[in-house]
């Protein structure tokens, strides 16, 4: 990914964070009112496992307050980048179009104020969502952040071994304790490094989630180490019990080739319990295909719910 690409990602990511600040400034001059996402809460959860304070964006269903039943849970990586898209689509699909059930959305974010939230996101996701240490990736991101005004950023890769433990042993119990959540019905959603993490979890602890939305996964990371994980899983397991949606845009050629290769590998295993849908979105790039992946992915994952 070129430096221009990461700058574009960071700008897209930081825009929602700046929204409330901008709204506040406009309120003084234009007599406007700040806007928040309805039925959405912000909570802080400290992880002893990762030694990190995570911000959780939690959106509750429309029927939540008046209902006694529990709801499926969707965990979203890179929350400040994609959470509003997930919420808008899930609200429409669950009520207006009846394409999926009402769900509890849980977005994982890294906090920070307007001046450093972008930095926290870039550093946090690079650590938590990558499966192995990669000095080239660390050096590249450090240089990129320096050009954006963060010369002292400390970059570390390879934290995907700890991050699933945070999710299983700290996040899941927290959600189960504080919300009417169906913890037997969980979905993981991620794009780019988030998709890479989805595959890492699928091949190391697939039982962690029932459904996986894996959009534009960075399978080429670490000289394609994800292929090794897939091979190792196949040697030790006769089946893979998961519903998986995997996608890319046709304009991200390397990613597209990788997901099609992964599709062929998984199909060759003849797993009877694996339900896999793979889609390539025509004329879409690594960035522009995100809304399409979320929309189609949620439909595919829940269409037989």
Residue pairs with C-beta under 8 A, 6 or more apart in sequence:
1 286
3 143
3 144
3 147
5 286
5 287
6 122
6 141
6 144
7 144
7 148
8 287
9 81
9 192
9 287
10 118
10 121
10 122
10 148
12 81
12 287
13 78
13 80
13 81
13 118
13 121
14 80
14 117
14 118
14 121
16 80
16 81
16 83
16 84
17 80
17 114
17 117
17 118
18 114
19 35
20 34
20 35
20 36
21 114
23 32
23 33
23 34
23 35
24 34
26 32
27 33
27 34
37 57
37 59
37 84
37 87
39 59
39 60
39 61
39 62
39 64
40 57
40 58
40 59
40 60
40 87
41 56
41 57
41 58
41 59
41 60
42 55
42 56
42 57
42 58
43 55
43 56
43 58
43 178
44 53
44 54
44 55
44 56
44 111
45 53
45 54
45 56
45 170
45 171
45 174
46 52
46 53
46 54
47 53
47 54
47 166
47 170
48 170
49 162
49 165
49 166
49 169
49 170
50 128
50 159
50 162
50 163
50 166
52 110
52 124
52 166
53 111
54 108
54 109
54 110
54 111
54 166
54 171
55 79
55 108
55 109
55 110
55 111
56 79
56 106
56 107
56 108
56 109
56 171
57 79
57 80
57 83
57 105
57 106
57 107
57 109
58 104
58 105
58 106
58 107
58 179
59 83
59 87
59 90
59 104
59 105
59 107
60 104
60 179
61 67
61 71
61 94
61 102
61 103
61 104
62 91
62 95
62 102
63 102
64 71
64 102
64 104
64 180
67 180
68 180
69 180
70 180
70 181
70 182
71 101
71 102
71 103
71 104
71 179
71 180
71 181
71 182
72 101
72 103
72 104
72 182
72 185
72 186
72 187
73 103
73 104
73 106
73 175
73 181
73 182
73 183
73 185
73 186
73 187
74 86
74 90
74 103
74 104
74 105
74 106
74 186
74 187
74 188
74 189
75 106
75 108
75 167
75 171
75 186
75 187
75 188
75 189
75 209
76 82
76 83
76 86
76 105
76 106
76 107
76 108
76 189
76 190
77 108
77 125
77 128
77 129
77 188
77 189
77 190
77 191
77 193
77 194
77 197
78 109
78 121
78 125
78 190
78 191
78 192
78 193
78 194
79 107
79 108
79 109
80 107
80 109
80 117
80 121
81 121
82 107
82 189
82 191
82 290
82 294
83 105
83 107
83 109
85 290
85 291
85 294
86 105
86 107
86 189
86 294
86 298
87 105
89 291
89 294
89 295
89 298
90 100
90 103
90 105
90 298
93 99
93 100
93 298
93 299
94 100
94 101
94 102
94 103
95 102
99 298
99 299
99 302
99 303
100 298
100 299
100 301
100 302
100 303
100 305
101 302
101 305
103 187
104 175
104 179
104 180
104 181
106 171
106 175
108 171
109 121
110 117
110 120
110 121
110 123
110 124
110 125
111 117
111 120
112 118
112 119
112 120
112 121
116 150
118 148
119 145
119 150
119 153
122 141
122 145
122 153
123 141
123 145
123 153
123 154
123 155
123 156
125 193
125 194
126 137
126 138
126 141
126 155
126 156
126 157
126 193
127 155
127 156
127 157
127 158
127 159
128 159
128 160
128 162
128 163
128 197
129 159
129 160
129 163
129 190
129 193
129 194
129 196
129 197
130 137
130 157
130 158
130 159
130 160
130 193
130 196
130 197
130 221
130 222
131 158
131 160
131 161
131 196
131 197
131 200
131 221
131 222
131 225
131 226
131 229
132 157
132 158
132 160
132 222
132 225
133 156
133 157
133 158
134 157
134 158
134 221
134 222
137 157
137 221
138 155
138 156
138 157
139 155
141 153
141 155
142 153
142 155
145 151
145 153
145 155
146 153
160 196
160 197
160 200
163 197
164 200
164 201
164 204
164 205
164 208
167 208
168 205
168 208
172 183
172 186
175 181
175 183
176 183
184 210
185 210
186 208
186 209
186 210
186 211
187 209
187 210
187 211
187 212
187 213
187 301
188 198
188 201
188 208
188 209
188 211
188 212
188 213
189 198
189 212
189 213
189 215
189 294
189 297
190 196
190 197
190 198
190 213
190 214
190 215
190 217
191 215
191 216
191 290
191 293
192 215
192 216
192 217
192 218
192 286
193 218
193 221
194 215
195 214
195 215
195 216
195 217
195 218
195 246
196 217
196 218
196 219
196 221
196 226
198 212
198 213
198 214
198 217
199 214
199 217
199 219
199 226
199 229
199 230
199 262
200 226
200 229
201 208
201 209
201 212
202 212
202 214
202 240
202 242
202 244
203 226
203 229
203 230
203 232
203 233
204 229
204 233
206 240
206 241
206 242
207 241
209 242
210 242
210 243
211 242
211 243
211 244
211 245
211 301
211 302
212 242
212 243
212 244
212 245
212 301
213 245
213 293
213 294
213 297
213 298
213 301
214 244
214 245
214 246
214 247
215 246
215 247
215 248
215 289
215 290
215 293
215 294
215 297
216 247
216 248
216 249
216 252
216 255
216 259
216 286
216 289
216 290
216 293
217 226
217 246
217 248
217 255
217 258
217 259
218 255
219 226
219 227
219 255
219 258
219 259
219 261
219 262
220 254
220 255
220 258
224 258
226 262
227 261
227 262
227 265
230 262
230 265
230 266
233 240
234 269
238 271
239 271
239 272
239 273
239 274
240 266
240 269
240 271
240 273
240 274
241 273
241 274
242 273
242 274
242 275
243 275
243 301
244 266
244 274
244 275
244 276
244 277
245 276
245 277
245 278
245 279
245 296
245 297
245 300
245 301
246 259
246 262
246 263
246 276
246 277
246 278
246 279
247 259
247 278
247 279
247 280
247 281
247 289
247 292
247 293
247 296
247 297
248 255
248 256
248 258
248 259
248 280
248 281
248 286
248 289
249 255
249 256
249 280
249 281
249 283
249 284
249 285
249 286
249 288
249 289
249 292
250 256
250 280
250 281
250 282
250 283
250 284
251 283
251 284
251 285
251 286
251 288
252 285
252 286
252 289
255 286
256 280
259 278
259 280
260 278
260 280
263 276
263 278
266 274
266 276
267 276
277 300
279 293
279 296
279 300
281 289
281 292
281 293
281 296
284 292
